[in-house]
Amino acid sequence: MRDYYEILGVARDADADTIKKAYRKLALQHHPDRNEGSKDSEEKFKEATEAYEVLRDSDKRTAYDRYGHAGVKGAAAGPGFGGFNFADALEVFMRDFGGFGFEDLFGGAGRRGGGRSSTRRGSDVRVRLPLTLADVAGGVHRTLKLQLLERCDACGGTGAEKGAAPVRCPTCGGTGEVRRVQRSFLGQMVSVSPCPACGGEGQRIDDPCQRCDGTGVRRVERTVEVDMPPGVSSGDYITLRGAGNAGVRGGPPGDIMVVAEVEDDPRFVRDGADLVYDLAVTFSQAALGAQVEVPTVTGTTELKLPPGTQSGRLVRLRGKGLPHLQGGGKGDLIVRVTVWTPTELSKDQEALFQRLAELEAAPPSTTDQRDRGFWSRVREAFSA
């Protein structure tokens, strides 16, 4: 897989504006509609969009700079989890650059003089799905109840009473736009805005459907099935294409975006697929060694502490973390050992510690383990 910076032709320290300009130039150059539907151009369009999706996001870019493609596996897979396809790439382009002039840029038929389409794509619906770490570990299937706009069955989505037909708007002549010409010392200025009489649709309905008041849609309660895969993080989402609100005047439906919202688990600190757990042990357990039980997301596991375990020691339990998104095994559970110091002692305990103070040796002079930051040691454990 090619380097993302190389694909966009930008330096590794390029700013966000440079990355956006480079992507727009490539997207316009390689769009299949400008290249007679060339499959090669389509692949280059998708490749440039995937690179842009990673480098425009500061978190994804940091992960990519540190770990390469492995660090963003699944993060550039477009709006869903099914792979980055042409529809996803086109959606990204439209999201960031809008639809103004899109037909002219890619050779589509213009609307000048031909009237404006009265159909409009339905709006997208964004739903947040609360998840626990256990849900992340195994993936979940959920049934969601949503209030959605559905095509009116009385008028078939046209918005007109049966037998009635829309008429061309007399204000804009069916174009959906009104132009205003102003003269100033700079010359003639022409402004274009949606027609206020028809709302930019180019036509109006004189005999609206009584059931939907001429909108062509009505609100209903609908159930939606969604499968959230293992390994997701907060902000990851699945797109259910065509399952959103119906479009006005028979327009195509929008999408449903189900966004994962993973609840914090007080037992762990999450770092991608890896988990960090703080384990408190007594002086005797640390000095003599012990067999202890530590929690995992789905249960518990045994950990054997060797004699002489120091406070701050990191123990990695391979494969006891969370699944990697889109497969590839599991992360690790990193156990940070902390020697617990009692705040109150019984008389017997105090006597024993006083005796221990007489017998114990002085600690080593090095403070390397204490002075090093916790996360630097976690990174060291991950790379071991």
C-alpha positions as CSV (number, residue, x, y, z in Angstrom):
1,M,0.0,0.0,0.0
2,R,1.4,3.4,-1.0
3,D,2.4,6.1,1.5
4,Y,-0.5,8.5,2.1
5,Y,1.7,11.6,1.8
6,E,3.1,10.2,-1.5
7,I,-0.4,9.7,-2.8
8,L,-1.4,13.3,-2.2
9,G,2.0,14.7,-3.2
10,V,2.5,16.6,0.1
11,A,5.3,16.9,2.6
12,R,5.0,15.0,5.9
13,D,4.8,18.4,7.7
14,A,2.1,19.8,5.4
15,D,-0.7,21.7,7.1
16,A,-4.4,20.9,6.9
17,D,-5.1,23.5,4.1
18,T,-2.3,22.1,1.9
19,I,-3.6,18.6,2.3
20,K,-7.2,19.7,1.5
21,K,-6.0,21.5,-1.7
22,A,-3.9,18.6,-2.8
23,Y,-6.8,16.2,-2.4
24,R,-9.3,18.4,-4.2
25,K,-6.9,18.7,-7.2
26,L,-6.5,14.9,-7.4
27,A,-10.2,14.2,-6.9
28,L,-11.1,16.4,-9.8
29,Q,-8.4,15.0,-11.9
30,H,-9.2,11.4,-11.4
31,H,-13.0,11.4,-11.1
32,P,-14.4,8.7,-13.5
33,D,-16.9,11.0,-15.0
34,R,-14.0,13.1,-16.3
35,N,-12.3,10.0,-17.6
36,E,-15.0,8.1,-19.4
37,G,-15.7,5.8,-16.5
38,S,-12.1,4.6,-16.3
39,K,-11.6,1.9,-13.6
40,D,-8.0,3.1,-13.1
41,S,-9.2,6.7,-12.5
42,E,-11.9,5.4,-10.0
43,E,-9.2,3.5,-8.1
44,K,-7.0,6.6,-8.0
45,F,-10.0,8.7,-6.8
46,K,-10.7,6.2,-4.0
47,E,-6.9,6.0,-3.1
48,A,-6.6,9.8,-2.8
49,T,-9.8,10.0,-0.7
50,E,-8.6,7.3,1.7
51,A,-5.3,9.2,2.1
52,Y,-7.2,12.4,2.7
53,E,-9.5,10.9,5.3
54,V,-6.6,9.9,7.4
55,L,-4.3,12.9,7.0
56,R,-7.1,15.5,7.6
57,D,-7.8,14.0,11.0
58,S,-5.1,14.9,13.6
59,D,-5.6,11.7,15.7
60,K,-5.6,9.4,12.7
61,R,-2.6,11.3,11.2
62,T,-0.6,10.9,14.5
63,A,-1.3,7.2,14.6
64,Y,-0.3,6.9,10.9
65,D,2.9,8.8,11.4
66,R,3.8,6.5,14.4
67,Y,2.6,3.1,13.2
68,G,2.0,3.4,9.5
69,H,-1.0,1.7,7.8
70,A,-1.3,-0.7,10.8
71,G,-2.0,2.3,13.1
72,V,-5.1,3.3,11.1
73,K,-6.4,-0.1,10.1
74,G,-10.2,0.3,9.8
75,A,-10.0,4.1,10.5
76,A,-10.0,5.0,6.8
77,A,-12.7,2.5,5.8
78,G,-15.1,5.2,4.9
79,P,-18.4,5.9,6.6
80,G,-19.0,2.2,7.3
81,F,-17.0,-0.9,8.2
82,G,-17.4,-2.6,4.8
83,G,-14.3,-1.2,3.0
84,F,-13.7,2.1,1.3
85,N,-15.8,2.1,-1.9
86,F,-16.5,4.6,-4.6
87,A,-19.8,5.7,-3.0
88,D,-17.9,6.4,0.3
89,A,-15.2,8.4,-1.6
90,L,-17.8,10.5,-3.4
91,E,-19.6,11.1,-0.1
92,V,-16.4,12.4,1.4
93,F,-15.8,14.8,-1.5
94,M,-19.4,16.1,-1.4
95,R,-19.1,16.5,2.4
96,D,-16.1,18.8,2.3
97,F,-16.6,20.5,-1.0
98,G,-20.3,20.6,-1.4
99,G,-22.4,20.2,-4.5
100,F,-22.1,23.7,-6.0
101,G,-21.1,23.3,-9.6
102,F,-20.7,19.6,-9.2
103,E,-22.5,18.8,-12.5
104,D,-20.4,21.3,-14.4
105,L,-17.1,20.0,-12.9
106,F,-17.8,16.4,-13.8
107,G,-19.7,16.9,-17.1
108,G,-23.2,16.3,-15.8
109,A,-26.2,17.8,-17.4
110,G,-26.9,21.3,-16.2
111,R,-30.3,22.6,-15.2
112,R,-30.1,26.0,-16.9
113,G,-33.3,26.4,-18.8
114,G,-34.4,22.9,-18.1
115,G,-36.1,23.5,-14.7
116,R,-35.0,22.3,-11.3
117,S,-35.9,18.9,-10.1
118,S,-38.6,18.9,-7.4
119,T,-37.3,15.9,-5.7
120,R,-34.8,16.2,-2.8
121,R,-32.8,13.5,-1.1
122,G,-34.0,12.8,2.4
123,S,-32.1,13.9,5.4
124,D,-29.6,11.6,7.2
125,V,-30.4,10.4,10.7
126,R,-27.6,10.2,13.3
127,V,-28.1,7.8,16.2
128,R,-25.8,7.3,19.2
129,L,-25.5,3.7,20.4
130,P,-24.2,3.3,24.0
131,L,-21.9,0.4,24.4
132,T,-19.9,-1.2,27.3
133,L,-16.5,-2.7,27.0
134,A,-18.1,-6.2,27.1
135,D,-20.1,-5.1,24.0
136,V,-16.8,-4.0,22.3
137,A,-15.2,-7.3,23.2
138,G,-17.9,-9.4,21.5
139,G,-19.8,-7.2,19.2
140,V,-23.5,-6.7,19.6
141,H,-26.7,-6.9,17.6
142,R,-29.3,-4.2,18.5
143,T,-32.8,-3.4,17.4
144,L,-33.4,0.4,17.4
145,K,-36.8,2.1,17.4
146,L,-36.7,5.3,15.5
147,Q,-39.1,8.1,14.4
148,L,-38.5,8.4,10.6
149,L,-40.1,10.1,7.7
150,E,-41.6,7.6,5.2
151,R,-43.1,8.2,1.8
152,C,-46.8,9.0,2.0
153,D,-48.8,6.0,0.7
154,A,-51.8,8.2,-0.1
155,C,-50.1,10.2,-2.8
156,G,-47.1,8.0,-3.5
157,G,-44.7,10.7,-2.3
158,T,-45.7,13.3,-4.9
159,G,-47.4,15.6,-2.4
160,A,-50.4,16.0,-4.6
161,E,-54.0,14.7,-4.3
162,K,-54.6,11.7,-6.5
163,G,-55.1,12.9,-10.1
164,A,-53.6,16.3,-9.4
165,A,-50.3,17.3,-10.9
166,P,-47.7,19.9,-9.9
167,V,-47.6,23.1,-12.0
168,R,-44.6,25.2,-13.0
169,C,-43.9,28.1,-10.6
170,P,-44.8,31.3,-12.4
171,T,-42.4,33.3,-10.3
172,C,-39.2,31.6,-11.4
173,G,-40.5,29.9,-14.6
174,G,-39.6,26.5,-13.3
175,T,-35.9,27.1,-12.7
176,G,-36.2,27.3,-8.9
177,E,-34.0,30.4,-8.9
178,V,-34.5,34.1,-9.0
179,R,-31.8,36.5,-10.3
180,R,-31.4,40.0,-9.2
181,V,-29.3,42.5,-11.2
182,Q,-27.8,45.5,-9.3
183,R,-25.7,48.2,-10.8
184,S,-22.9,49.9,-9.0
185,F,-19.7,51.9,-9.8
186,L,-18.1,48.4,-10.1
187,G,-20.4,47.4,-12.8
188,Q,-23.4,45.0,-13.1
189,M,-23.8,42.5,-10.2
190,V,-26.0,39.5,-10.6
191,S,-27.1,37.5,-7.5
192,V,-28.9,34.2,-7.6
193,S,-31.0,32.8,-4.8
194,P,-33.7,30.1,-4.4
195,C,-37.1,31.2,-5.5
196,P,-39.1,32.3,-2.5
197,A,-42.4,31.3,-4.0
198,C,-41.6,27.6,-4.5
199,G,-38.7,27.2,-2.1
200,G,-36.3,26.4,-5.0
201,E,-38.3,23.4,-6.3
202,G,-39.4,25.1,-9.6
203,Q,-43.0,23.9,-9.2
204,R,-45.8,24.1,-6.8
205,I,-48.8,22.0,-5.8
206,D,-52.1,23.7,-6.0
207,D,-54.1,20.6,-4.7
208,P,-51.9,19.2,-1.9
209,C,-52.4,15.7,-0.5
210,Q,-54.6,16.0,2.6
211,R,-52.8,13.2,4.5
212,C,-49.3,14.7,4.3
213,D,-50.1,18.4,3.6
214,G,-48.3,18.3,0.3
215,T,-44.9,17.2,1.7
216,G,-45.0,13.7,0.3
217,V,-43.8,12.2,3.6
218,R,-45.2,11.3,7.0
219,R,-43.6,10.4,10.3
220,V,-43.7,6.8,11.4
221,E,-42.1,4.6,14.1
222,R,-39.8,2.0,12.5
223,T,-37.4,-0.6,13.9
224,V,-33.9,-0.9,12.5
225,E,-31.5,-3.8,13.0
226,V,-27.8,-3.0,13.4
227,D,-24.7,-5.2,14.0
228,M,-21.9,-3.4,15.7
229,P,-18.6,-5.3,15.1
230,P,-16.1,-6.1,17.9
231,G,-13.3,-3.6,18.6
232,V,-15.1,-0.3,17.9
233,S,-14.2,2.9,19.7
234,S,-16.3,6.0,20.5
235,G,-17.0,7.9,17.3
236,D,-16.8,4.9,15.0
237,Y,-20.0,4.5,13.0
238,I,-21.9,2.3,10.7
239,T,-23.9,3.7,7.8
240,L,-27.2,2.1,6.9
241,R,-27.6,3.4,3.4
242,G,-31.1,4.3,2.2
243,A,-32.6,3.6,5.6
244,G,-33.0,7.2,6.7
245,N,-35.7,9.8,6.1
246,A,-37.6,9.7,2.8
247,G,-37.0,12.5,0.4
248,V,-39.6,15.3,-0.3
249,R,-41.7,14.8,-3.5
250,G,-40.5,11.2,-3.9
251,G,-36.8,12.0,-3.5
252,P,-34.4,9.2,-2.5
253,P,-34.1,8.4,1.2
254,G,-31.1,9.5,3.3
255,D,-28.9,7.2,5.5
256,I,-28.8,6.2,9.1
257,M,-25.5,6.7,10.9
258,V,-25.2,4.6,14.0
259,V,-22.4,6.1,16.1
260,A,-20.7,4.0,18.8
261,E,-20.5,5.7,22.3
262,V,-18.4,3.4,24.5
263,E,-18.9,3.9,28.2
264,D,-15.8,4.3,30.5
265,D,-15.0,1.2,32.6
266,P,-13.6,2.4,36.0
267,R,-11.4,-0.7,36.1
268,F,-9.4,0.0,33.0
269,V,-7.7,2.7,30.9
270,R,-8.2,1.9,27.3
271,D,-5.5,2.6,24.6
272,G,-6.9,1.2,21.3
273,A,-7.2,-2.5,21.7
274,D,-5.0,-2.5,24.8
275,L,-6.2,-2.1,28.4
276,V,-4.3,-0.9,31.5
277,Y,-5.3,-2.2,35.0
278,D,-3.9,-1.0,38.3
279,L,-3.2,-3.8,40.8
280,A,-2.6,-3.0,44.4
281,V,-0.6,-5.6,46.4
282,T,0.7,-5.8,50.0
283,F,4.3,-5.6,51.1
284,S,4.4,-9.3,51.7
285,Q,2.9,-10.2,48.3
286,A,5.4,-8.0,46.6
287,A,8.4,-9.3,48.6
288,L,7.5,-13.0,48.7
289,G,5.6,-13.3,45.4
290,A,1.9,-14.3,45.1
291,Q,-0.7,-15.8,42.8
292,V,-3.4,-13.0,42.3
293,E,-6.6,-12.7,40.3
294,V,-7.0,-9.7,38.0
295,P,-10.2,-8.8,36.0
296,T,-10.5,-8.9,32.3
297,V,-13.4,-7.4,30.2
298,T,-15.3,-10.7,30.3
299,G,-14.1,-12.4,33.5
300,T,-10.9,-12.9,35.5
301,T,-7.5,-14.4,34.9
302,E,-4.6,-15.5,37.2
303,L,-1.4,-13.5,37.4
304,K,1.8,-14.9,39.1
305,L,3.9,-12.2,40.8
306,P,7.5,-13.2,41.3
307,P,9.3,-12.5,44.6
308,G,10.7,-9.0,44.8
309,T,8.1,-7.4,42.6
310,Q,8.7,-3.6,42.6
311,S,5.9,-1.0,42.8
312,G,5.3,0.4,39.2
313,R,6.2,-2.9,37.5
314,L,4.3,-3.5,34.3
315,V,3.2,-7.1,33.4
316,R,1.7,-7.7,30.0
317,L,-0.9,-10.4,29.5
318,R,-1.0,-11.1,25.8
319,G,-4.4,-11.4,24.1
320,K,-6.4,-10.4,27.2
321,G,-7.3,-7.0,25.8
322,L,-10.0,-6.0,23.2
323,P,-10.3,-7.2,19.6
324,H,-8.7,-5.2,16.9
325,L,-11.3,-3.6,14.6
326,Q,-11.9,-5.7,11.5
327,G,-10.0,-8.7,12.9
328,G,-6.3,-9.3,13.5
329,G,-6.4,-10.8,17.0
330,K,-6.7,-9.0,20.3
331,G,-4.7,-6.4,22.2
332,D,-3.0,-7.0,25.6
333,L,-3.9,-6.3,29.2
334,I,-1.2,-4.4,30.9
335,V,-1.2,-4.8,34.7
336,R,0.6,-2.0,36.7
337,V,1.6,-3.2,40.1
338,T,1.4,-0.8,43.0
339,V,2.6,-1.7,46.5
340,W,-0.1,-0.6,48.9
341,T,1.0,1.1,52.1
342,P,-1.4,0.7,55.0
343,T,-2.4,4.0,56.7
344,E,-3.2,2.4,60.0
345,L,-1.3,-0.4,61.8
346,S,-2.4,-2.6,64.7
347,K,0.1,-3.0,67.6
348,D,1.2,-6.4,66.2
349,Q,1.8,-5.0,62.8
350,E,3.7,-2.1,64.1
351,A,5.9,-4.4,66.1
352,L,6.6,-6.5,63.1
353,F,7.5,-3.5,60.9
354,Q,9.8,-2.2,63.6
355,R,11.5,-5.5,63.7
356,L,11.7,-5.5,59.8
357,A,13.2,-2.0,59.9
358,E,16.0,-3.4,62.0
359,L,16.7,-6.2,59.6
360,E,16.0,-4.8,56.1
361,A,18.8,-3.5,53.9
362,A,18.9,0.0,52.5
363,P,17.1,0.4,49.1
364,P,19.2,0.8,46.0
365,S,20.3,4.3,45.1
366,T,18.9,4.2,41.5
367,T,15.5,5.8,41.0
368,D,15.2,4.9,37.3
369,Q,11.9,3.1,37.6
370,R,10.4,5.8,39.7
371,D,11.5,8.7,37.6
372,R,10.4,7.4,34.3
373,G,6.9,8.3,33.3
374,F,4.2,5.7,33.4
375,W,3.2,6.0,29.8
376,S,6.8,5.8,28.6
377,R,7.0,2.4,30.4
378,V,3.7,1.4,28.9
379,R,5.0,2.1,25.4
380,E,8.1,0.2,26.2
381,A,6.0,-2.8,27.3
382,F,3.9,-2.6,24.1
383,S,7.0,-2.6,21.9
384,A,8.7,-5.5,23.7
